[in-house]
Structures are given as structure tokens and as C-alpha cells.
Amino acid sequence: MIVNCNEWQRPQFSEQAELSTKVRDILSDIRSNGDDAISAYAEKFDGNKPKLIQLKAFDDYELEPELAQAIKLAAERIERFAEFQKQQLQSASFSDEYGEYQQIVQPIERIGAYIPGGRFPLISTALMTLIPAKVAGSKVRIASSPSDNPALLAAASLAGATEFRLLGGIQAIGAFAYGYADQSAVDLIVGPGNAWVNEAKNQCQGIVKIDGLAGPSELLALCDSNQPVDWLAYDALAQAEHDPNACSLIVSDDLNWLQKLESYLGQSTEGSALVENNQIALIQAQSVNEMIKFSEHYAPEHLMLCHDEISEASLSNYGSLFVGANSAVALGDYISGPNHTLPTLGFAKQTGGLSVNNFMRIMTTQKLNDLGRETLSKTAMPLAEAEGLVQHYNSMKVRT
């Protein structure tokens, strides 16, 4: 079914109070009982005890040559983009007549990368989470996953994991946040996960930094009538297979083209079912401006721009932009280079995807000279007086 822009609404995922309570109870148990609780939950939910896996060199995993080559090339491209990002964020300083000032950029020391492995062993996520941390200079890079798939282990090794834990779910996040196996807690947790993992990250962010809270995967494609129907159909199918709640939206101002796409999707049972369940939505816009307005409001995780009358500059709310039908989102998921860990549920209006910046902290220094001490103190004293902060005032007055 094809609907108009004003008829479509983002699915609402109701807050699961029961899930939140269960996560809170498990994290509380882990905080109180440490490794014993982590092991008990791993056996209960993963079916096995946690295990610290000693990673081997990448080539020692003896993967199929094509797969090994793909992982290596993806790693090279992800690292290249991460190095490019790092160049944009550097320590620097300047001085004026009052003193010297500095921005110091340093890596976060200890990071934990969660790598999903329940439904699929996400080899690409090992690369996307660990390589930026390595490039940033984080010294401790702990990977944790419920999967010990050899290709995933090989990717984690190549990406620079300093430790690999066979451990998933809430208990993995608890181990990151509170420490595990004589390892201290991490300072930052990154990586996507299911609703349980997401809620665990949410509840732990009071004591540890997180990269963000991810919802179901999203694709929005803005298309004109010149786009290959089969390519866009498979793009929609690809994003929808991530998760039962994942959603692919195809928006066009050409009804005839949308009808062709609907017919193409209807040729397969999978395509028909996804359209029926609104995991793939075909949306008609009345104008180019309406398409832009819809996209800016939706702020999708992945935005495909496949319309000759829409400029890149007119779009600003997205996790990552894929320009032209050549730029399949699947390529971004694996090998293009920019990170595939991206904001969902409209959070692209507020933040971008995972990057080297997430693994950095920015500190500042200030060293005032005698002129700065006296002149700036006299200038700032009225501010402290207006705010009623007496000792602030006195701290500066005594220096004049």
C-alpha cells in the first residue's frame, strides 16, 4: 500500500517497564556480587560460563581467502576514515595579552566494545567499534560478545582488541560498568545491542560514558523516477532484515515509480510480508519540498539521496548520507569507511554516528599573567556581585 507523507507516522515503541525493572535488578546483583553474578547470568541467558579468549593473529584463524580479504579491506578503509577524522581534532593553544590557553585532546583510557552475536555474528561491528578506539589511542580495548565465531574473533584481533570476552547481554554491560575478572570498569561503552543491552547501557550511563542508545535500524530513501527499482527494493529489504522492528521508507514524488516498486516487492513472499507489516513503507510526496520536509523531520539513521532535484545541502538531519543509487547502505554497513554505528529514532537531529571523537576527551588549560590576573579580576567582580556569590567576588578582589 502506498501512503501520503502526511499519513505516515514513525512507529512508537512503548516503554517496557517490566524490562527496565528486570535490567535494574540484574545490574544491582552484578554490582553487589561481581563475577559470581556475571557467571550465573551468563549460564542462564547464554547457556555457558563467561570465557576470556586469547586472540590469535588474524592470519592464524585461516579464514576463507575471500572473507579474509574482505575483512582486511574493510579494516583498512575504516581505519583510513578514522585517521582522517582524528586529523580534525588536535591539541592546540593560543595566547593573548592576559595569558596562555590550551585545548588538550587525549584518548579515553579504557573502552568496552559490545559486539552483538545473538541473531548474527556482527563481524563488521567489531571493526567499526574497535578500530576508531585504536586510532584514537585508547590503551585498553575490551571486546565482549556472546559469539565466538572465528571470523568475528579474527576481526576483533585485526581491529586491535586487547581482550576478548565470550559474554553477552546485560551481564556483559554490567561487567564493563562494574569490572570483571580483575579488570577495572571501563570509562566508555560503545556498540549496538538488543533492547536488553540498550536498557543496560541506559541505566549504566550515570557511572560510565556511552556512545548512545540505538533503536531499530532505519532507512529513508528519497527517489525520483530514474532510479532502478530492483536496487532500491533490495536496499529496503536489506535494512528490514536487521531486526523485526527495523523499518525502510521509500519516498518519491512519482506515483508510477512507487507502483512499480510495490509490484516488484510483491513478487516475493518476504517483500509482500514486509510491506504488509509496515517494515517497508512506500510513501508518495506531492513535491520535492515535501520530501525534504519529511526527511528533515524524520531524521533517519541512513538517508539515501536518489533524486536529481534534491541537493545534499538541503538535507541536514541524518546519521549518514548515501548519495546516489551507487551508494548502497549495505556498502556503508561493511566497507565504505565511515562508521555504521549511527543514531536512530530521530536522534540524528542531535548527534552523529560513532567516530574517533567519541573516544577522545577535550581538556583545557589557562595560565594567566600578572596583567590578566589584575585586569580580568576587576572586570569579572561585578558579575560575581550581581550573582550574589560573595566568595567568588573576594577570590578575585584579593588579587587586584
C-alpha positions in Angstrom: 0.0 0.0 0.0 1.3 3.5 -0.9 0.5 6.2 1.6 0.9 10.0 1.5 3.6 11.7 3.6 1.1 13.2 6.0 -0.4 9.8 6.6 2.7 8.1 7.8 4.0 8.2 11.4 7.1 6.7 13.0 6.2 3.5 15.0 6.1 4.2 18.7 7.9 1.7 20.9 6.2 1.9 24.2 8.4 2.0 27.3 8.7 -1.5 28.7 8.5 -1.0 32.4 8.9 -4.8 33.1 12.1 -4.9 31.0 13.5 -1.9 32.8 12.9 -3.4 36.2 14.5 -6.7 35.3 17.6 -5.0 33.9 17.8 -2.8 37.0 17.6 -5.9 39.3 20.3 -7.8 37.3 22.7 -4.8 37.3 22.1 -4.4 41.0 23.0 -8.0 41.6 26.2 -7.7 39.5 27.2 -4.5 41.3 26.8 -6.3 44.6 28.1 -9.8 43.7 30.6 -9.2 40.9 32.0 -12.1 38.9 29.8 -14.7 40.6 26.6 -12.9 39.4 28.0 -12.3 36.0 28.8 -16.0 35.6 25.4 -17.0 36.9 23.6 -14.8 34.4 25.8 -15.9 31.5 24.9 -19.5 32.2 21.3 -18.7 32.5 21.0 -16.5 29.3 23.9 -17.5 27.1 24.0 -21.2 28.1 27.7 -21.1 29.0 30.1 -19.6 31.5 31.9 -16.4 30.5 35.3 -17.1 28.9 38.3 -14.9 28.3 39.5 -15.8 24.8 43.2 -15.2 24.0 43.1 -13.7 20.5 45.4 -15.0 17.8 47.0 -13.1 14.9 44.5 -12.5 12.2 46.1 -15.0 9.7 46.1 -17.8 12.3 42.3 -18.0 12.0 42.7 -19.4 8.5 39.5 -17.9 7.2 38.3 -18.5 3.6 40.5 -16.3 1.4 37.6 -14.2 0.1 36.3 -13.5 3.6 39.8 -12.7 4.9 40.4 -10.3 2.1 37.0 -8.6 2.7 37.7 -8.1 6.4 41.2 -6.7 5.7 40.0 -4.3 3.1 37.1 -3.2 5.3 39.5 -2.7 8.2 41.9 -0.6 6.0 39.1 1.7 4.8 37.5 2.1 8.3 41.0 2.9 9.7 41.7 5.4 6.9 38.5 7.3 7.6 39.1 7.2 11.4 42.6 8.7 10.8 41.0 11.4 8.6 38.6 12.2 11.5 41.5 12.3 14.0 43.2 15.0 12.0 40.3 17.3 12.5 40.6 17.1 16.3 44.1 18.2 17.6 45.6 19.8 20.7 46.2 23.5 20.1 47.0 26.7 22.0 47.0 30.4 21.7 48.0 33.4 23.8 46.8 37.0 24.3 48.0 39.9 26.5 46.4 38.3 29.5 47.9 34.8 29.3 48.1 31.4 27.6 45.2 29.0 26.8 45.3 25.4 25.5 43.0 22.7 24.3 44.4 19.2 25.1 42.9 16.3 23.2 43.6 12.9 24.8 42.1 9.4 24.3 39.8 7.8 26.8 41.9 5.2 28.5 39.6 2.2 28.9 36.8 1.3 26.5 34.4 -1.6 26.1 33.0 -2.6 22.7 29.8 -4.7 22.7 29.6 -6.8 19.6 26.2 -8.4 19.0 26.2 -12.1 18.2 22.8 -13.5 19.1 20.9 -13.4 15.7 24.0 -12.7 13.6 27.7 -12.6 14.5 28.3 -8.9 13.5 31.9 -9.1 12.2 31.6 -5.6 10.8 30.7 -4.2 14.3 33.9 -5.5 15.7 35.8 -3.4 13.1 33.6 -0.3 13.4 33.8 -0.1 17.2 37.4 -1.2 17.9 39.3 0.5 15.0 38.3 4.1 16.0 39.3 3.3 19.6 42.7 2.1 18.4 43.2 5.1 16.2 42.2 7.4 19.0 44.8 5.8 21.2 42.7 4.2 23.9 45.1 1.8 25.6 42.5 -0.8 26.9 40.1 -2.0 24.3 37.9 -4.8 25.6 35.5 -6.6 23.2 32.6 -8.6 24.6 30.2 -10.8 22.5 28.0 -13.8 23.0 29.6 -15.2 19.8 33.0 -16.8 19.3 32.6 -17.1 15.6 36.1 -17.4 14.2 35.6 -14.6 11.7 34.4 -12.3 14.5 37.4 -13.2 16.6 39.7 -12.6 13.7 38.1 -9.2 13.0 38.4 -8.3 16.7 42.1 -9.2 16.6 42.8 -7.2 13.4 40.8 -4.3 14.9 43.0 -4.1 17.9 41.1 -5.7 20.8 43.3 -6.0 23.9 40.9 -8.5 25.5 38.0 -10.6 24.2 35.2 -11.8 26.5 32.8 -14.5 25.4 30.0 -12.8 27.3 26.8 -11.2 26.1 23.6 -9.4 27.2 23.0 -7.3 30.3 25.8 -9.2 32.1 28.4 -8.0 29.5 27.3 -4.4 30.1 27.5 -4.9 33.8 31.0 -6.4 33.5 32.0 -3.3 31.6 30.5 -0.9 34.1 31.5 -2.5 37.3 34.6 -4.5 36.4 35.2 -8.2 35.8 38.0 -10.8 36.2 40.4 -8.4 38.0 39.8 -5.8 35.3 38.6 -2.4 36.4 35.5 -0.8 34.9 35.8 0.8 31.6 35.3 4.5 31.0 33.2 4.2 27.8 30.9 1.6 26.4 30.2 1.5 22.7 28.3 -0.7 20.3 24.7 -1.7 19.5 22.6 -4.4 21.0 19.1 -5.6 21.6 16.5 -4.0 23.9 18.1 -5.6 27.0 21.6 -4.4 26.1 20.2 -0.9 25.2 18.4 -0.6 28.5 21.5 -1.8 30.4 23.6 0.9 28.7 20.9 3.4 29.5 21.0 2.5 33.2 24.8 2.5 33.4 25.4 5.9 31.8 25.3 7.5 35.2 28.6 5.9 36.0 30.2 5.3 32.6 30.0 7.2 29.3 28.1 5.5 26.5 28.0 6.2 22.8 24.3 6.5 22.6 21.0 4.5 22.7 20.2 2.7 19.5 16.7 1.7 18.4 15.7 -0.5 15.4 17.6 0.1 12.2 16.1 2.7 9.8 16.4 3.6 6.1 14.8 6.5 4.3 15.4 6.8 0.5 14.3 9.9 -1.4 13.8 8.8 -5.0 12.9 10.2 -8.4 11.6 8.1 -11.3 15.0 7.5 -12.7 16.1 5.0 -10.0 16.5 1.3 -10.6 13.5 -0.3 -8.9 15.3 -3.6 -8.1 18.2 -1.8 -6.5 16.0 0.2 -4.2 13.9 -2.8 -3.4 16.9 -4.7 -2.2 18.1 -1.7 -0.2 14.7 -1.7 1.6 14.9 -5.5 2.1 18.4 -5.3 3.4 17.6 -2.8 6.2 14.4 -4.6 7.1 16.3 -7.9 7.8 18.3 -6.3 10.7 15.5 -6.6 13.2 11.8 -7.4 13.4 11.2 -3.7 14.2 13.6 -2.3 11.5 11.9 0.0 9.0 12.7 1.0 5.4 10.9 4.0 4.0 10.9 4.7 0.2 9.7 8.2 -0.6 9.0 9.5 -4.1 7.1 12.3 -5.8 6.4 9.9 -8.7 3.4 7.6 -8.1 4.0 5.5 -11.1 7.6 4.6 -10.0 6.3 3.7 -6.5 3.7 1.4 -8.0 6.5 -0.3 -10.0 8.4 -0.8 -6.7 5.3 -2.1 -5.0 4.8 -4.6 -7.7 8.4 -5.7 -7.6 8.4 -6.2 -3.9 5.1 -8.1 -4.2 6.8 -10.8 -6.4 8.4 -12.3 -3.3 6.7 -13.6 -0.1 9.3 -11.8 2.0 8.7 -8.5 0.3 4.9 -8.7 0.5 5.1 -9.6 4.2 7.4 -6.7 5.0 5.1 -4.2 3.2 2.1 -5.7 4.9 3.8 -5.3 8.3 4.9 -1.8 7.5 8.5 -2.7 7.8 8.8 -1.4 4.3 6.7 1.7 3.7 6.1 3.2 0.2 5.3 6.9 0.6 4.1 9.4 -2.0 5.1 13.1 -1.7 3.4 15.8 -3.6 6.5 17.9 -4.2 10.3 17.9 -3.7 9.8 20.4 -0.9 7.5 17.9 0.9 10.1 15.2 0.5 12.8 17.4 2.1 10.5 18.4 4.9 9.6 14.8 5.6 13.2 13.7 5.7 14.3 16.6 8.0 11.5 15.8 10.4 12.2 12.1 10.4 16.0 12.4 10.8 16.8 8.8 9.7 19.7 6.7 10.6 20.5 6.0 7.0 19.4 8.5 4.3 19.7 7.7 0.6 19.5 10.7 -1.7 18.5 9.3 -5.1 16.7 12.4 -6.5 18.3 14.8 -9.0 16.2 17.8 -7.9 17.3 17.5 -4.2 20.7 18.9 -3.2 22.8 17.5 -0.5 23.0 20.9 1.1 19.2 20.9 1.6 19.4 17.9 4.0 21.0 18.1 7.4 19.3 15.6 9.7 20.6 12.1 9.2 23.1 9.6 10.7 24.9 9.1 7.4 24.0 10.3 3.9 24.3 7.9 0.9 24.4 10.0 -2.3 23.2 8.3 -5.5 22.0 4.7 -6.1 25.6 3.5 -6.4 25.9 4.2 -2.6 24.1 1.3 -1.2 23.6 1.4 2.6 25.0 -2.2 2.7 28.3 -0.8 1.5 28.3 1.6 4.4 27.5 -1.2 6.7 30.6 -3.0 5.7 33.3 -1.4 3.7 32.9 2.3 2.6 34.8 3.6 5.6 32.5 5.9 7.6 31.2 4.3 10.7 28.0 2.3 10.6 27.1 2.8 14.3 24.5 5.6 13.8 21.7 7.4 15.7 18.2 6.2 15.3 14.6 7.3 16.4 15.2 10.9 15.3 18.4 11.4 17.4 20.2 12.4 14.2 18.9 15.9 15.0 21.1 15.9 18.0 24.2 13.7 17.3 26.1 11.9 14.6 27.5 8.4 14.3 30.3 6.8 16.2 33.6 8.3 15.4 37.1 8.8 16.7 35.7 11.8 18.6 33.7 9.5 20.9 37.0 8.0 22.2 38.6 11.4 22.9 38.3 13.8 25.7 39.0 17.5 25.4 40.6 19.3 28.3 41.6 22.9 28.7 44.3 24.8 30.5 44.7 28.5 31.3 47.7 30.3 32.6 47.1 34.0 33.4 49.9 36.5 33.7 50.0 39.4 36.1 48.1 41.7 33.8 45.5 39.1 33.2 45.1 38.4 36.9 44.5 42.1 37.8 42.6 43.3 34.7 40.2 40.3 34.4 39.6 40.1 38.1 38.5 43.8 38.2 36.3 43.1 35.1 34.7 40.0 36.4 34.0 41.2 40.0 30.7 42.9 39.0 29.5 39.6 37.6 30.1 37.8 40.9 28.5 40.6 42.8 25.4 40.5 40.5 25.1 36.8 41.1 25.4 37.2 44.8 28.5 34.9 45.1 30.4 36.7 47.7 33.4 34.4 47.9 33.8 34.4 44.2 34.0 38.2 44.5 36.5 38.0 47.3 38.7 35.5 45.5 39.1 38.0 42.6 39.3 41.1 44.8 42.2 39.9 46.8 44.1 39.5 43.6 43.7 43.1 42.5 
